[in-house]
Amino acid sequence: MSSGDFCPRCGDPVPEREEPLPGMPRDRDAVLCDACYFEDFDLVDAPERIEVRVCSQCGAVHKGNRWVDVGARDYTDVAIEEVSEALGVHLKAEDVQWGVEPEQVDQNTIRMHCSFSGFVRDTHIEETVTVPVKISRQTCKRCGRIAGGYYSSIVQIRAEERDPTKEEAQRAVEIAESYIEEREETGDRNAFISEISNSGDGPNIKISTNQMGSGVAKHVVRELGGNVEEYPTLVTEDGDGNEVYRVTYAVRLPKFTPGEIIDPDDDDGPVLVRSVRGNLKGVRLDSGEQYESQFEEGETPDARRLGTVEDAAETTVVTVEDENAVQVLDPETYESKTIARPDYFDSDAAMVHVLKSRSGLHILPDEAVENGETSD
């Protein structure tokens, strides 16, 4: 633009301005004088009103096409963020500075007072806009599903030829809750438990997705032993015609549990069960030697159950006969009985814990009785 040009709107002279570089678009407003240019100039483009959708149950905020957990106690920060994303500043403005001051009108309305300043045509300008933010309380998809009892999988906790113990049932539920909580903490809003019930045979845990149900079942087996079988049931088809299955994950805990005394069919004497992970491991009560079932036997070797550490009774040591035998009092008849001396027996002990069963009397490790031997 050459010197001496005049504003086409008011006729005043227009100062000479720098010509755009070759190939760059020409600003059509460059022909206006500053007064006319700023008559129609808006530094900020702001919406008249913003609505923030929040879940009244969990506090999640709807952004785009999904619900997002924000962990906010109030929604002022959320309102500021939404307003910041909605405001637009003129491209010609330079060195822009801005600030916002929220005003809580009521529980569901926040008035955002936004102040802007910057330089346009080397002129300092300021502008203030007020944007009301409406907090709309709704129910997110996740909370709606939970309230409706939605689930895609069931994890059933059972045991082989017995009922799960109280401790096993409680631990299985804890594992499920911990697993789902970890998934929630990673931001997975599809992770939830809709119901935990007890069928009398063991806990039934209804879980949001088949993938979550599979993960819970595997974690239970990894810690408590046993195996899991899957039983899918066709329930519907999705919008694309794909079959949708609900899967029952039947967890079978091992027949024997840590703390039980069993008599394997190998004529080497009873075994105190220590672990049932992978295959059964324990200690021989007659010798103190370590026992481990064969691979093909797994967690359930061919054995009969004699009792548990809770059945143990304390009795008196009469005398140590030799390195293989010790004499104790029968806790029921008080007769002296010579029994096997395991290598964990303390020769200076005056009292020991024994189990009396159809296989006779057997000395138990003191720490097993004191600790209850209830876990691996």
N, C-alpha and C positions, 0 to 999 in steps of 0.2 A: 504494500500500500504506500502510495507516495504522500509526501507532506502536502497539506492543503486540502485533503479530502474532507467532505462534510458528512455528518450523520444523516442518513436518509429519513430518519424519523423526526428529528427536531431541527436539523439544519446547522447545528453547532459544529465547529471544526473538530476533527478527530485526529489525535496525535498519531504520528508515524509509528507503525508497528512492524515488528520483524516479519519478513516474508517466510512462509513455510518452505521447507526443503523440497527439492524436486521429488515428485511422487507422493508427497504427503497431502492429505486432504486439507482443503482450505476451510477455516472456521467462518461460517456464514454470519456469525454475530460479530466478527471482527470489524465490520464496517460501522458498528454502533459506537456512539460515545459512551463513556463510563456511566453517565447518569441514566441513559436509556437502557444500557446493558443491565444495570443492577435493578431496574424497575421490575423485570421479569425473572431475576436470578434467584434461585433457591439453593442455598448451600446444602440443605439436607432434604432428602426424600424420606418421609416417615409414614407408616400406615396409620390410619385413624384409630385402629384398635387391634390388639393382639389377644388371641385366646390360647391359653396353655392348658392342655388336657392332662390331668394327673389322676392316678388311681387312688381312690379313697381307701383302699385296703392296704396296699403295699407301698404307696408313695411313688411308684414309677411314673415317668413322664413320657408322653407320646411325642416322638420326634420322627419326622418323615412318615414312614409307614410301619414303624415298630415302637414298642414300649421299651424304655431304657431305665434301669435302676440308677438313681442319682444319689441316694443316701442323704438327702437334705432334710433338715428338721423343719425348715420353712422354705418357701419357694421364691424368696426375694432374689437370690443368686440365679435361679432358673429364669426368672422374669428378666433380669438384666441381660443374661445371655441371649434370650429370645429377641429382646429389643435390639441388642447389638447386631445380631444377624439380619434383622429386618431393616435397619436403617441404611440408607445409601448417601454417600457424600459426593458432591459434584466433582467430576474428573479434573476440572480446571483449578480446583483448590489445592493450595500447597501449604506445608507446615501446619496441618490440621491438628488441633487439640480438642479433646472433648471429655466431658464428664457427665455422670448421671446421678441423680438424687432420687431414691425411691420414696414414695409416700404411701403408707399402708392406709387405704381408705376403709376397708373392712376385711373380713376373713378371706374373701374371694376376689378382692379388687386391689391392685397396686397401681398407683399413678406414677409413671416414670418421667421425671423432669430432666431433659437432656439438653446440655449446653455445648455449642460448637463454636470454634473460632478458627480462622485461617486467612490466607492471603490469596486474592484473586485479582489479576491485573495490578499487582503490587499494592493492592488496597486491602487493609485489614478489615475483615467483616466478622460479625458475630450473629448467631441465630440460636434461638431456644425453641424446642418443641416438647410437647407433652403427649405421651402415649399411654393410654389406659391399658392395663393388662388384666384380663379376666381369667381367674383360675376356675376351670371347669372340672368338677370332680366326677369321675366315671369309674368303671370297673374294667381293669385290663383283662386281656384274654387269659392270662395265666390264673389270675384270681377267680375269674369266672369259671374256669375249668375245675379249680380246687373246690369252689363252692358247690359245683354240680357233681362232685365225686368222680370226675373223669380219671380214667387210667387206661394204659395200654398193656401193662404187664402185671403179673402177680408172682411174687417170690414166696414159695411155700417152704417153711423150715420144718423138716421131718427128720426122723432117725430110723436106722435099720433095726427092726425087731424091738423097738422100745420107743418111748416118748422122749423128746429133747428135755434135758434137765432145765431147771429154772435159770441157771447161769448161762447155759447155751442159748436159750430163747432170748434172754435179755441181751446177751452179747451180739447175737445176730441182728437184733433190732438196732443196737448201737452202731454196728458196722454199716447198716443201710442208711441210717440218719447221717452218719459222718460222711459217707460217700456222696450222698445227695447234697449235703451242705458244701462240700468241696467243689462240686460242679456249679452250685449256685454262686459261690465266691468268684468263679472264673467268668461270671456273667451269663451263664446258660439259664435262660428263663424257662426252658422246657423241663428243668429238673425240679421235681417235687414228689412228695409222698402224699397220696390222697387219703389213705386209710391204713391203719394197723389193727388187726383183730386177732383173736386167738380161737382157733377152731376146736381146741381140746386136744388135738394131735400135734399142735405147734403153731407158731405165728404165721399169719398170712399178711403180706405186705404189698399193697397196691401202689404201683409206681407209674409215673407219667408216660414213659416211653419204653419200648422194648430194649433199646440200647442201654438205658439206665437199669432196667431189670436184670439184664445179662451181667452188667458190671457189678451190681450188688451181689448176685448169686456167686460169681467168681471170687469176690473178696471174702464172702462167708466161708466158702470151701477152702480158700487159701489159708485162712486162720484156724478154722475149726475142723478141717478135714472133711472127708466124704466125697460126694460127687453130685453133679447136677444134670438133670435131663430136661429137655425142652418139649413143650406140648403146644403147638400153635393152633389157634382157632380162627377161622375166617369170620369176620364180623361185618364187613361192608366193602364198598369200593369207593375210591376217591373220585374227584371230579374228572380225572383223566382216565378213569376206568381201571386203575391199578387196584389189585386186591389188598385189603388192609387186614392184618392179622393181629389178634391179641394173644400174647404168649404167656404160658404158665411155666415158670422155672421151678422145678421140683428139686429142692436141695435135700439130699439124703445124708445125714450125718452118720459117722461110723457106728457100728454096733457097740463098741467098747469106748470108754472115755478115760482120760487120765485120772488116776486115783482108784481105778478098779483093780481087783486082783483076779486074774484068769489062770486057768490051767490048760495050756496048749496040749494038743494031742501028740506029744513027742517024748513023754516019760522023763523029762528033765526038770519037772517041778513047776510050781506056780510062778507067775510073773506079775510084778506090780507095773501097771501100764503108766508110762511117762508121757508118751506122745502118740498121736494118731495122724500126723501129717505125712501123707505119702504112703507110708506103711507103718505098722504098729511097732513101737519101740518101748522097752522097759528094762527092768532089772529082775534077775532070778532071786527069789526069796531064800532058796536053799544054799546058794553059793555066792550071791552078790554080783555074778557076772552079768554083762549087758546082753540084752535080748533084742533081736530085730527079726520081724517076720519075713518070710521069703517074698521076693518081688511079686510072684504070681498070687500070693495070699493077700497082698496089699494091707488094708487097714483092718481086715476081718479074718484073721487066721482061724483055723478050726480049733476052737477052745470053748471051755465052759466057764461060766462066771461063778466065782467063789464068794465075792463080797467086795467091800470098798474099805478105804482107809478109815472111814467113819465107823466101821464095825470093829476097829481095833480096841483092844483092852490092855491096860497096863498091868504088868505082873512082875513077880520077883525072880531075880536070877539066883538059883540055888548054888550052882557051881559050874565052872568051865571044865569040861572033861578033857578035851584035846582041841587041836586046831580045826577039827571038823564038827564037833558036837558041843552042845551046851545044855545044861539042865535048868529048867524053869518050872514054876508052879502053873498048873492048869488054872486059868482065871475063873473057871466055873466049879471044878471039883477040888481045887487046891492040892491035887496030887502032883508029885514030881514027875516031869516028863523030859526025856532026852530028845532033843530036836536038832535039826541041822543048824550049823553056825555059819552064817554068811560073812563075807570079808568086811562088811560095813559094821559088824557087831563090835562094840567097845568092850574089851575084856575087863575093864575096870567098872563097868556099869553095874549098878545094883538093881535097877529096874529096866524093863524093856517093854515095847509095845508089840503085841502079838495078835495075829488073826487066827481064830479057830474056825475051821470049816470041815467039810467032808474029807479034805485032804490032810487034816491034822493041824498041828500048831506050826506057825511060821512067824519069824521075827520080821518086823517091818522097820524100814529106816525111820529114825526119829523125826528127821526134817520133813518126811512125807506126811506123817501124821500131824505134825504141828502146823504145816502149811496147808493141809487139806488136799494137796496134790490135785487141784481142780483145774489147772491149765497147763498148756505146753510150756 
